[in-house]
Amino acid sequence: MVFFAGIDNSVRALNLKTNQLEFALYGHTDTVTDLSLSNSGDHLLSNAMDSTVRMWDIRPYSEVPGRQVRVFTGASHNFEKNLLRCCWSGDDKLVSAGSADRQCYIWNSETGELRHRLGGHQGSVNATSLNKNGTLVASASSDKSVILGELSAE
């Protein structure tokens, strides 16, 4: 499968063996700016300019209605319309996204609870990355800086 998204607010799955669209994921109300596949391959994150990060069940025979598992809120887009990214920790227990409000947001992927909101940048946080066990985070910003931080074990 190849997953792609864009300005039509949807995410689509293309089966490369059959060259057919397998399914489409609907729920965003503005342009999708990033997709991130979980390490298990069972879920997909999408970040969009509607200021939501959504988690989708992409297993072949998903029983989740519409395939949408969870919506993570807090991270925002603004008039700059940057392509803000999202990511998973190596163990798939945390998800993270950058935000136009100069913060890095990190949620528990199983509950949707906001675990951390980290500042320090002077511009939009465009990309984040979590290490394998979710104890370290890196964030890159429009202010041309990268911040590496250690997360508390909660």
C-alpha atoms as a printed R data frame, in Angstrom:
    type eleno elety resid chain resno       x      y      z
1   ATOM     1    CA   MET     A     1   0.000  0.000  0.000
2   ATOM     2    CA   VAL     A     2   0.971  3.560 -0.677
3   ATOM     3    CA   PHE     A     3  -0.830  6.284  1.270
4   ATOM     4    CA   PHE     A     4  -1.213  9.793 -0.080
5   ATOM     5    CA   ALA     A     5  -3.122 12.949  0.792
6   ATOM     6    CA   GLY     A     6  -3.418 16.550 -0.200
7   ATOM     7    CA   ILE     A     7  -5.664 19.522 -0.687
8   ATOM     8    CA   ASP     A     8  -8.909 17.519 -0.982
9   ATOM     9    CA   ASN     A     9  -8.718 16.832  2.811
10  ATOM    10    CA   SER     A    10  -8.728 13.041  2.389
11  ATOM    11    CA   VAL     A    11  -6.151 10.270  2.719
12  ATOM    12    CA   ARG     A    12  -6.144  7.490  0.142
13  ATOM    13    CA   ALA     A    13  -4.643  4.006  0.054
14  ATOM    14    CA   LEU     A    14  -3.367  2.642 -3.256
15  ATOM    15    CA   ASN     A    15  -2.736 -1.095 -3.615
16  ATOM    16    CA   LEU     A    16   0.435 -1.383 -5.697
17  ATOM    17    CA   LYS     A    17  -0.288 -5.000 -6.672
18  ATOM    18    CA   THR     A    18  -3.649 -4.216 -8.244
19  ATOM    19    CA   ASN     A    19  -3.057 -0.517 -8.995
20  ATOM    20    CA   GLN     A    20  -6.468  0.139 -7.425
21  ATOM    21    CA   LEU     A    21  -7.572  2.467 -4.659
22  ATOM    22    CA   GLU     A    22  -8.330  0.285 -1.643
23  ATOM    23    CA   PHE     A    23 -10.000  2.901  0.544
24  ATOM    24    CA   ALA     A    24 -10.173  6.594  1.402
25  ATOM    25    CA   LEU     A    25 -10.109  8.159  4.852
26  ATOM    26    CA   TYR     A    26 -12.377 11.141  5.487
27  ATOM    27    CA   GLY     A    27 -12.562 13.404  8.511
28  ATOM    28    CA   HIS     A    28 -10.166 16.306  7.992
29  ATOM    29    CA   THR     A    29 -11.752 19.618  7.032
30  ATOM    30    CA   ASP     A    30  -8.617 21.218  5.574
31  ATOM    31    CA   THR     A    31  -5.443 20.242  3.689
32  ATOM    32    CA   VAL     A    32  -3.493 17.243  4.994
33  ATOM    33    CA   THR     A    33   0.157 18.226  5.575
34  ATOM    34    CA   ASP     A    34   1.771 14.948  6.665
35  ATOM    35    CA   LEU     A    35   1.282 11.202  7.031
36  ATOM    36    CA   SER     A    36   3.168  8.846  9.322
37  ATOM    37    CA   LEU     A    37   2.881  5.059  9.382
38  ATOM    38    CA   SER     A    38   3.090  3.354 12.783
39  ATOM    39    CA   ASN     A    39   6.000  0.999 13.339
40  ATOM    40    CA   SER     A    40   3.556 -1.919 13.640
41  ATOM    41    CA   GLY     A    41   2.050 -0.973 10.266
42  ATOM    42    CA   ASP     A    42  -1.477 -1.117 11.733
43  ATOM    43    CA   HIS     A    43  -2.154  2.609 12.037
44  ATOM    44    CA   LEU     A    44  -1.563  5.825 10.149
45  ATOM    45    CA   LEU     A    45  -1.312  9.380 11.504
46  ATOM    46    CA   SER     A    46  -2.410 12.355  9.469
47  ATOM    47    CA   ASN     A    47  -1.798 15.993 10.344
48  ATOM    48    CA   ALA     A    48  -3.904 18.677  8.682
49  ATOM    49    CA   MET     A    49  -4.436 22.413  8.532
50  ATOM    50    CA   ASP     A    50  -7.715 21.906 10.417
51  ATOM    51    CA   SER     A    51  -5.507 21.730 13.559
52  ATOM    52    CA   THR     A    52  -6.103 18.026 14.159
53  ATOM    53    CA   VAL     A    53  -3.907 14.968 14.086
54  ATOM    54    CA   ARG     A    54  -5.919 11.843 13.337
55  ATOM    55    CA   MET     A    55  -5.116  8.188 13.924
56  ATOM    56    CA   TRP     A    56  -6.520  5.682 11.405
57  ATOM    57    CA   ASP     A    57  -6.808  1.888 11.494
58  ATOM    58    CA   ILE     A    58  -5.363  0.733  8.166
59  ATOM    59    CA   ARG     A    59  -5.433 -3.019  8.748
60  ATOM    60    CA   PRO     A    60  -7.016 -4.890  5.806
61  ATOM    61    CA   TYR     A    61 -10.192 -5.873  7.646
62  ATOM    62    CA   SER     A    62 -10.676 -3.013 10.073
63  ATOM    63    CA   GLU     A    63 -13.905 -3.048 12.060
64  ATOM    64    CA   VAL     A    64 -13.527  0.600 13.120
65  ATOM    65    CA   PRO     A    65 -16.314  2.666 11.474
66  ATOM    66    CA   GLY     A    66 -14.668  4.998  8.962
67  ATOM    67    CA   ARG     A    67 -11.314  3.639 10.188
68  ATOM    68    CA   GLN     A    68 -10.789  6.711 12.403
69  ATOM    69    CA   VAL     A    69  -9.519  5.614 15.804
70  ATOM    70    CA   ARG     A    70  -8.711  8.902 17.541
71  ATOM    71    CA   VAL     A    71  -8.406 12.658 17.038
72  ATOM    72    CA   PHE     A    72  -5.570 14.494 18.785
73  ATOM    73    CA   THR     A    73  -6.140 18.205 19.374
74  ATOM    74    CA   GLY     A    74  -4.059 21.097 20.656
75  ATOM    75    CA   ALA     A    75  -1.473 21.571 17.923
76  ATOM    76    CA   SER     A    76  -2.489 24.337 15.552
77  ATOM    77    CA   HIS     A    77  -1.856 25.743 12.099
78  ATOM    78    CA   ASN     A    78  -1.999 29.457 11.290
79  ATOM    79    CA   PHE     A    79  -1.901 31.882  8.373
80  ATOM    80    CA   GLU     A    80   1.610 30.663  7.413
81  ATOM    81    CA   LYS     A    81   0.095 27.319  6.307
82  ATOM    82    CA   ASN     A    82   3.366 25.446  6.962
83  ATOM    83    CA   LEU     A    83   3.589 21.730  6.243
84  ATOM    84    CA   LEU     A    84   3.614 20.605  9.868
85  ATOM    85    CA   ARG     A    85   4.722 17.028 10.449
86  ATOM    86    CA   CYS     A    86   3.653 14.234 12.824
87  ATOM    87    CA   CYS     A    87   5.418 11.103 14.082
88  ATOM    88    CA   TRP     A    88   5.268  7.983 16.260
89  ATOM    89    CA   SER     A    89   7.633  6.837 18.982
90  ATOM    90    CA   GLY     A    90   9.423  3.576 18.183
91  ATOM    91    CA   ASP     A    91   7.095  1.601 20.452
92  ATOM    92    CA   ASP     A    92   3.965  3.316 19.002
93  ATOM    93    CA   LYS     A    93   2.891  4.433 22.498
94  ATOM    94    CA   LEU     A    94   3.326  8.148 21.799
95  ATOM    95    CA   VAL     A    95   2.523 10.401 18.868
96  ATOM    96    CA   SER     A    96   3.872 13.877 18.318
97  ATOM    97    CA   ALA     A    97   3.256 16.877 16.078
98  ATOM    98    CA   GLY     A    98   4.624 20.329 15.563
99  ATOM    99    CA   SER     A    99   2.460 23.410 15.897
100 ATOM   100    CA   ALA     A   100   2.254 26.993 14.676
101 ATOM   101    CA   ASP     A   101   2.018 28.146 18.311
102 ATOM   102    CA   ARG     A   102   5.765 27.378 18.739
103 ATOM   103    CA   GLN     A   103   5.079 24.232 20.752
104 ATOM   104    CA   CYS     A   104   5.746 20.528 20.288
105 ATOM   105    CA   TYR     A   105   2.759 18.362 21.295
106 ATOM   106    CA   ILE     A   106   3.040 14.756 22.462
107 ATOM   107    CA   TRP     A   107   0.030 12.507 23.155
108 ATOM   108    CA   ASN     A   108  -0.511  8.996 24.450
109 ATOM   109    CA   SER     A   109  -1.582  7.103 21.308
110 ATOM   110    CA   GLU     A   110  -3.802  4.672 23.220
111 ATOM   111    CA   THR     A   111  -5.805  7.213 25.251
112 ATOM   112    CA   GLY     A   112  -5.418 10.463 23.314
113 ATOM   113    CA   GLU     A   113  -4.257 12.208 26.496
114 ATOM   114    CA   LEU     A   114  -1.911 15.156 25.960
115 ATOM   115    CA   ARG     A   115   1.272 14.106 27.765
116 ATOM   116    CA   HIS     A   116   3.635 16.986 26.978
117 ATOM   117    CA   ARG     A   117   3.528 20.444 25.459
118 ATOM   118    CA   LEU     A   118   7.064 21.668 24.971
119 ATOM   119    CA   GLY     A   119   8.108 25.208 24.094
120 ATOM   120    CA   GLY     A   120  11.382 26.954 23.458
121 ATOM   121    CA   HIS     A   121  11.094 27.876 19.791
122 ATOM   122    CA   GLN     A   122  10.549 31.349 18.354
123 ATOM   123    CA   GLY     A   123   8.729 30.098 15.245
124 ATOM   124    CA   SER     A   124   6.386 27.322 14.118
125 ATOM   125    CA   VAL     A   125   7.514 23.826 15.032
126 ATOM   126    CA   ASN     A   126   7.558 22.142 11.638
127 ATOM   127    CA   ALA     A   127   8.813 18.666 12.532
128 ATOM   128    CA   THR     A   128   9.227 16.440 15.561
129 ATOM   129    CA   SER     A   129  10.897 13.103 16.114
130 ATOM   130    CA   LEU     A   130  10.655 10.687 19.045
131 ATOM   131    CA   ASN     A   131  13.222  8.033 19.872
132 ATOM   132    CA   LYS     A   132  12.434  4.318 20.125
133 ATOM   133    CA   ASN     A   133  11.039  4.304 23.665
134 ATOM   134    CA   GLY     A   134   9.699  7.857 23.713
135 ATOM   135    CA   THR     A   135  12.196  9.316 26.182
136 ATOM   136    CA   LEU     A   136  13.763 11.856 23.811
137 ATOM   137    CA   VAL     A   137  12.189 14.339 21.417
138 ATOM   138    CA   ALA     A   138  13.728 16.519 18.741
139 ATOM   139    CA   SER     A   139  11.852 19.486 17.301
140 ATOM   140    CA   ALA     A   140  12.758 21.618 14.276
141 ATOM   141    CA   SER     A   141  11.381 25.111 13.808
142 ATOM   142    CA   SER     A   142  11.004 27.922 11.295
143 ATOM   143    CA   ASP     A   143  13.326 29.874 13.615
144 ATOM   144    CA   LYS     A   144  16.137 27.696 12.168
145 ATOM   145    CA   SER     A   145  16.771 25.833 15.405
146 ATOM   146    CA   VAL     A   146  16.526 22.238 16.553
147 ATOM   147    CA   ILE     A   147  15.828 21.471 20.195
148 ATOM   148    CA   LEU     A   148  16.552 18.083 21.748
149 ATOM   149    CA   GLY     A   149  14.677 17.340 24.949
150 ATOM   150    CA   GLU     A   150  14.304 14.567 27.460
151 ATOM   151    CA   LEU     A   151  10.778 13.500 28.399
152 ATOM   152    CA   SER     A   152   9.799 12.579 31.923
153 ATOM   153    CA   ALA     A   153   8.573  9.014 32.429
154 ATOM   154    CA   GLU     A   154   4.965  9.334 33.583
